[in-house]
């Protein structure tokens, strides 16, 4: 049981594809993880039990799942077992072919320090030595599989503990305590969670909620936090709450007008003049796109959204978009473009 060749220094040399290393670098930035070894150990801990690269574990779970589904049928037990074994044989072949595909292309070879929990798992509990000659080969497939997933799924894996805490708080109506950077200052907030939901293109997930500043007499207000960067301060508090019917109506109304990425802050009237090319870009660039208002006319588009959303969306348009109002947003665009252009004048 386990990979008995794993050395006692708890160091394993793993070869990963260049694509995987680039994905890891991006995720370390997104999840604010400073050390590569910390990142690798977290992926191993959070992913091994749900990964298809854990072939033995996956097939065992699949067998239990199939038995549960077929037990309610009128098929006799012998036939059920025969069907399950045929299906598992096909699954096993698929998984072996999938893990073999990770051996293609050039790799980056590094040595990683495996933490105590993962070391015990690999040497005493892991049953994947049936399918892999070494722990290094198993871990390579595990990490490669993680890196080939879309970000929204990697986010759920790496932040698995946070997701569990938040989902339980949503279900049980528990208050959370979160640290957030607001106007350049770190603040502690009491969070009244509503739900976790993806942005319109399902690229990231956000905790949609109400928040209230710690030690503040002000009322709670609607907000959202990127799950990738959520800084939970411990587990959920024992304090419970109930959102009123009006609270839910208000948050659903704001969600109808805004992406969950831009719930914090007050929406403003934003007027943008678009060139013909800019109008075509608006029709095709869907990520974080603010909804056009009926009062828009011709090449002049009107939006009711947060200035941050308008800035993030229209800034890449360059000369194809001109901010008319508000003045503060117009000035931000002008200053940003001037600062960028100044780097090319010297």
C-alpha angles and dihedrals in degrees: 000000000000133000102302095185093067106119122243093239086073092232121133126183110222126188113213130180119255089244090055092050091052090050091049091051090051093048093047087057094045093048093037095237112159100191127061093210091053090052095048093049092050092052091050093049096046101038112036096084095051099033123110087217087070087077099174093047092045094050092048091052091045091053092052090047093051093047091052093049095046096042091080092056127093092241115119119250095250092054091046090054091049092051092047093051092050091050092046091050090056091046092050091052091049093050094048091050091048094052090046089058090065090069093072125103135013120318143205111232117209137160117235131196107232113214122235098261094049092043091054090047093051097045102035112019110025115103096188093101084092089073105025129057093212140016088243092061091048093049091047091057092044093053095040090053090052092050093051092057120096115263094253090061094042088052091057091049099047094041093041095132092050091048091052092049094047095044091051090048091052090049096044097035094239123162117241130207116222135180114220138173108239121176090342094308128105109235135180114232135190107227126204102196122216104173146317112249138167126243115258094274094041094239097129139007128233136197105234110204151127118266138196127190117247112256091011128129092203120112122258117267138196118273143149136214130204107245089217091063101028111137106203115193101218126308126325116296121248087239112106132199143183123220110225123234088255091051091055094045090052094050093046090050091052091047089053089057101036142037111253086246091070108042096112114091134017123302116239136195106265121188120194130180112212131196118226089265090047091054090053090050090051090055094050105033102079103165111107090346112165116228116257115238124230090243089069113114133191110318093347112094124193124202136177103211142114114290087234092059091048091048095049093046103042101034093082089054090076112178091001091075131048121190111224099176154053096039093218091057092045090054092048091055092047094049093046093050092046092050091050094047091049090066090063096047095068 
